[in-house]
């Protein structure tokens, strides 16, 4: 019994189609550059570069006197807006009072800050952060007086206190002589009194 051996045919080599090979070269590895020279975009978790500049803090501090919702009557009904009165100062001698009105509270505050900067004054202070002499002032129905008080600290009420505090005055006595409860008028009367200071 003799056996016959037949030659085993070799398996044909798998050759990638030219279209597939070209597509693979086009796609490339993840993160590879495209043919146009641009890098492929990262996935959803790729970090974004923030182009916003950091917000600088203002040199002025601010305190709000009041915020009111006001309305005006028109043919179609009532239209509401907001009125904001505030005080700004740097606690180094500069202080101002402003009023702003807008349909949104943020816009009203921005307008009030701009108005306060426009009407800002510089206060002449003594070495111990007081005033040189007694002053009085009147604005509308508000009447106030300011007296220097060395070593007593800041003694004032109503809206006089934030005006004097933001101006940087620490040794003073402020009095409201009128029955006016209007904080904006009291604050403006305090500013008028500080304008009268003479060193």
C-alpha positions in Angstrom: 0.0 0.0 0.0 1.6 3.2 -1.1 0.4 6.6 -0.3 0.4 9.6 -2.6 1.2 12.9 -1.1 -0.4 16.0 -2.8 1.3 19.4 -2.4 -0.7 21.7 -0.1 -1.7 24.9 -1.7 -0.6 28.0 0.1 -3.4 30.3 1.4 -3.6 33.5 -0.7 -2.2 36.6 1.1 -4.8 39.0 2.2 -4.2 42.3 0.4 -6.0 45.3 1.6 -8.1 47.0 -1.0 -6.6 50.3 -2.2 -9.7 52.2 -1.2 -9.6 50.8 2.4 -5.9 51.5 2.7 -6.4 55.1 1.5 -9.3 55.6 3.9 -7.2 54.3 6.8 -4.4 56.7 5.9 -6.9 59.5 5.7 -8.3 58.8 9.1 -5.1 57.8 10.8 -4.7 57.4 14.5 -6.8 59.4 16.9 -5.3 62.8 17.5 -3.3 62.7 14.3 -3.3 65.8 12.0 -5.6 66.0 9.1 -4.4 66.6 5.6 -5.3 70.3 5.9 -2.9 70.7 8.8 -5.6 71.1 11.6 -5.5 68.8 14.6 -8.6 66.7 15.1 -11.1 68.1 17.6 -11.1 66.5 21.0 -14.0 64.7 22.5 -16.7 66.1 24.7 -14.4 66.1 27.7 -11.6 68.2 26.1 -10.8 71.3 28.2 -11.9 74.6 26.7 -9.6 77.6 26.7 -11.3 80.6 28.4 -10.8 83.8 26.5 -12.5 86.0 29.2 -10.2 88.3 31.1 -10.5 88.2 34.9 -12.8 90.9 36.3 -11.0 93.6 38.1 -12.4 94.6 41.5 -13.6 98.3 41.8 -11.7 100.5 44.1 -15.0 101.9 45.5 -17.2 100.2 48.1 -20.9 100.7 47.8 -23.9 100.6 50.1 -27.5 100.7 49.0 -29.8 103.2 50.6 -33.0 101.9 49.2 -34.5 100.1 46.2 -38.1 100.7 45.1 -40.4 99.4 42.4 -42.1 102.3 40.9 -44.9 102.4 38.3 -46.2 104.9 35.8 -49.7 104.7 34.3 -50.1 104.6 30.5 -53.0 103.9 28.2 -52.4 100.1 28.3 -52.0 99.8 32.0 -49.1 100.3 34.4 -45.4 100.0 33.5 -43.1 99.0 36.3 -39.5 100.0 36.7 -36.9 100.1 39.6 -35.3 103.0 41.4 -32.0 102.5 43.2 -30.2 105.0 45.5 -26.7 104.1 46.7 -23.5 105.5 48.2 -20.0 104.7 46.9 -16.7 105.6 48.5 -13.1 104.4 48.8 -12.8 105.1 52.6 -9.9 107.5 51.8 -11.8 110.7 51.4 -13.8 110.2 48.3 -17.6 109.7 48.5 -20.6 110.1 46.3 -24.4 109.6 46.2 -26.2 108.4 43.1 -29.7 107.5 41.8 -30.5 105.2 39.0 -33.8 104.1 37.3 -34.3 101.2 34.9 -36.5 98.3 34.0 -34.1 95.9 35.6 -32.4 96.1 39.0 -28.9 95.4 37.6 -29.2 98.2 35.1 -30.6 100.5 37.7 -27.6 99.8 40.0 -25.1 100.4 37.2 -26.8 103.7 36.5 -26.7 104.7 40.1 -23.0 103.9 40.3 -22.3 106.0 37.3 -24.3 108.9 38.7 -22.5 108.6 42.1 -19.1 108.7 40.4 -20.2 111.8 38.4 -21.1 113.6 41.6 -18.2 112.4 43.8 -16.5 114.8 46.2 -13.1 114.7 48.0 -13.3 115.3 51.8 -10.6 117.1 53.6 -9.7 114.9 56.7 -7.6 115.6 59.7 -4.8 113.3 60.9 -7.1 111.3 63.2 -9.7 110.8 60.4 -12.1 113.5 61.6 -13.2 116.9 60.3 -11.6 120.2 61.1 -14.8 122.1 62.3 -18.5 121.8 62.8 -20.7 122.1 59.7 -24.4 122.2 58.9 -26.3 121.7 55.7 -29.9 121.4 54.4 -31.2 119.5 51.3 -34.9 119.7 50.6 -36.5 119.0 54.0 -33.5 117.3 55.5 -31.3 119.3 57.9 -28.2 117.7 59.5 -25.1 118.8 61.4 -21.6 117.2 61.7 -19.3 117.8 64.7 -15.7 116.6 65.1 -15.4 114.2 68.1 -11.8 113.1 68.7 -11.7 109.5 70.2 -15.4 108.9 70.2 -15.7 106.9 67.0 -18.4 107.2 64.4 -21.7 108.3 66.0 -24.4 108.8 63.4 -27.6 107.3 62.3 -29.9 107.1 59.3 -28.1 107.3 55.9 -25.5 109.6 57.4 -23.6 106.7 58.8 -22.8 104.9 55.5 -21.8 108.3 53.9 -19.3 109.1 56.7 -18.1 105.5 56.8 -17.4 105.3 53.1 -15.7 108.7 53.2 -13.2 107.3 55.7 -14.3 109.5 58.7 -14.1 107.5 62.0 -14.2 110.2 64.7 -17.4 112.3 64.2 -20.9 112.9 65.6 -23.7 113.3 63.0 -27.2 114.6 63.9 -30.4 114.8 61.9 -32.4 117.9 63.0 -35.4 117.4 60.7 -38.2 114.9 60.9 -37.5 113.7 57.3 -37.3 109.9 57.0 -36.0 110.2 53.4 -32.7 108.4 53.3 -31.6 109.8 50.0 -32.2 113.4 51.1 -30.3 112.8 54.4 -27.4 111.3 52.5 -27.3 114.3 50.0 -27.5 116.7 53.0 -24.4 114.9 54.5 -22.6 115.4 51.2 -23.5 119.0 51.1 -22.2 119.4 54.6 -18.9 117.7 53.7 -18.5 120.1 50.8 -18.4 123.1 53.2 -15.3 121.8 55.1 -12.3 124.1 55.1 -8.9 123.2 56.5 
